[in-house]
Amino acid sequence: MIDVMKTVEFETELSGNQTLSIPPEIASVLPQKGKATVLVCVDMDSEDVAWRKAAYDQFLSDDSEEDAVYDKYR
C-alpha cells in the first residue's frame, strides 16, 4: 500500500499554552477524522543564529591544511 499525504501550510500565533490554533479556513478543508502529522517550524532568535554561525565558522577554521580541500563545500 502506498501512503499519499496532502500538505497544508499556515501560520498561527503561539500563545504560551499547549494548544495550536488552526485557522477556520484551513480547518474547513481538513478531514473530520483520521491521522495527521504535524510539523512546527518557529523563527529562531537572531542572536542564537549568529552564535551558531560563529561556532560553526570557528570549528571549520581549526582545520589542518590537508582538510582545506573541503572548504569549498561551505
Phi, psi and omega in degrees: 000138179256126176273133178241132181243144173255135180257132176235125182244138177203163175252148177216158178270134174276133185247003179095349177262184186266020181240133174261134179272133175257123180303144183305321181293334176279315181302326183291339180260359179274149176297152180289330182223163177123185181259152176221144173259128183248129177239123182249122177246129180238151176293136178270150176298131183299329177292323179293318179298315180297318180297316180297319179296316180297319179296319178296315179298320178295318178301315181288331183290343181272009180291150175285169180296330179295329181273356181300337179300334182277350182299332181290349181265007179295000000 
